[in-house]
Amino acid sequence: MIGRLFSLVMGCPDPSELAGFYEVLLSLPRVVDTTEYAVLQNTTGTESVTFQRVDDFRAPRWRDPERPAQMHVDVMVDDLDLAEPKVLALGATLLEGSDKPIGYRVYADPVGHPFCLLTRESVTLSD
């Protein structure tokens, strides 16, 4: 082992606002919230997601080489059809995906970062 995940850091225009989206999506409590950054962290105090203010933020565009995604988050769910309306209600936008209840779907968070909802079956099928 070389290391372990400490924090996934995402640039964004408003850290507190984007943290609110991921706080609900990932069921992680917010442990820091300032004008410059916000941090979500699990209850064991290990892995975290940090949102850092970027004043000249340019949103990525899915599959656009002029504005690449740079990173994305995979979120495991039990059922895509049940999870989708919840992420859309949070402010996500569907970018691409299947109408099947297993597999994956690609979304953009409220500021344009792509993330995927996937099911355990989709991981098993791709192995």
C-alpha positions as CSV (number, residue, x, y, z in Angstrom):
1,M,0.0,0.0,0.0
2,I,1.3,3.4,-0.9
3,G,-1.2,5.5,1.0
4,R,-4.9,5.9,1.7
5,L,-7.6,8.4,0.8
6,F,-7.4,11.5,3.0
7,S,-9.6,13.9,1.1
8,L,-11.1,14.4,-2.3
9,V,-10.9,18.1,-3.0
10,M,-13.2,19.8,-5.5
11,G,-12.9,23.4,-6.7
12,C,-16.2,25.3,-6.9
13,P,-17.6,28.9,-6.8
14,D,-19.4,28.4,-3.4
15,P,-18.0,25.7,-1.1
16,S,-20.9,25.8,1.4
17,E,-23.6,25.5,-1.3
18,L,-21.8,22.5,-3.1
19,A,-21.1,20.9,0.3
20,G,-24.9,20.9,0.9
21,F,-25.5,18.9,-2.3
22,Y,-22.9,16.3,-1.5
23,E,-23.8,16.2,2.2
24,V,-27.2,14.8,1.3
25,L,-25.9,12.7,-1.7
26,L,-23.2,10.9,0.3
27,S,-24.7,11.0,3.8
28,L,-21.6,12.6,5.2
29,P,-21.8,15.3,8.0
30,R,-20.3,18.7,7.5
31,V,-17.4,19.3,9.9
32,V,-16.0,22.6,8.6
33,D,-17.8,25.4,6.8
34,T,-16.0,28.7,5.9
35,T,-16.2,31.1,3.0
36,E,-13.1,29.5,1.5
37,Y,-13.8,25.8,2.1
38,A,-16.2,23.3,3.5
39,V,-15.4,19.7,4.6
40,L,-17.6,16.6,4.8
41,Q,-16.2,13.7,6.8
42,N,-17.4,10.3,8.0
43,T,-17.9,9.6,11.7
44,T,-14.6,7.8,12.0
45,G,-12.8,11.0,11.0
46,T,-11.1,9.3,8.0
47,E,-12.1,9.9,4.4
48,S,-13.4,13.3,3.6
49,V,-14.6,15.5,0.7
50,T,-13.4,19.1,0.7
51,F,-14.9,21.9,-1.3
52,Q,-12.5,24.8,-2.0
53,R,-13.4,28.2,-3.4
54,V,-12.2,29.0,-6.9
55,D,-13.0,32.5,-7.9
56,D,-12.6,32.0,-11.6
57,F,-14.2,28.5,-11.7
58,R,-15.1,27.2,-15.1
59,A,-17.5,24.3,-15.0
60,P,-16.4,21.1,-16.8
61,R,-18.5,19.8,-19.6
62,W,-19.0,16.0,-20.0
63,R,-17.0,14.7,-22.9
64,D,-15.8,18.1,-24.0
65,P,-12.0,18.2,-24.5
66,E,-12.1,22.0,-24.2
67,R,-13.5,21.8,-20.6
68,P,-12.6,18.3,-19.3
69,A,-14.1,16.8,-16.2
70,Q,-10.7,16.4,-14.5
71,M,-12.3,14.1,-11.9
72,H,-15.6,12.5,-11.0
73,V,-17.2,10.7,-8.1
74,D,-18.7,7.2,-8.3
75,V,-21.6,6.8,-5.9
76,M,-22.9,3.2,-5.2
77,V,-26.7,3.0,-5.0
78,D,-29.1,0.0,-4.7
79,D,-31.5,1.2,-7.4
80,L,-30.9,3.8,-10.0
81,D,-34.6,4.5,-10.5
82,L,-35.1,5.3,-6.8
83,A,-31.9,7.3,-6.5
84,E,-32.3,9.4,-9.6
85,P,-35.2,11.6,-8.5
86,K,-33.5,12.3,-5.3
87,V,-30.3,13.6,-6.9
88,L,-32.3,15.6,-9.5
89,A,-34.2,17.2,-6.6
90,L,-30.9,18.2,-5.0
91,G,-30.0,20.1,-8.2
92,A,-28.2,17.4,-10.3
93,T,-28.6,17.2,-14.1
94,L,-28.7,13.9,-16.0
95,L,-25.9,13.8,-18.6
96,E,-26.0,10.3,-19.9
97,G,-27.3,6.9,-18.8
98,S,-29.5,3.9,-19.2
99,D,-33.2,3.6,-18.5
100,K,-32.4,0.2,-16.8
101,P,-32.5,0.0,-13.0
102,I,-29.0,-1.5,-12.9
103,G,-25.8,-0.1,-14.4
104,Y,-24.8,3.5,-14.2
105,R,-25.9,7.0,-15.0
106,V,-23.8,10.1,-15.3
107,Y,-25.0,13.4,-13.8
108,A,-23.6,16.9,-13.2
109,D,-23.6,18.4,-9.7
110,P,-25.0,21.9,-9.3
111,V,-21.8,23.5,-10.6
112,G,-21.0,21.1,-13.4
113,H,-18.8,18.4,-11.8
114,P,-19.7,15.0,-13.3
115,F,-20.6,12.1,-10.9
116,C,-21.9,8.7,-11.5
117,L,-24.6,6.7,-9.7
118,L,-23.8,3.0,-10.2
119,T,-25.2,-0.3,-8.9
120,R,-23.2,-3.2,-7.6
121,E,-24.4,-5.3,-10.6
122,S,-22.7,-2.8,-13.0
123,V,-19.4,-3.3,-11.2
124,T,-19.8,-7.1,-11.3
125,L,-20.6,-7.0,-15.0
126,S,-17.5,-5.0,-15.9
127,D,-15.1,-7.2,-14.0
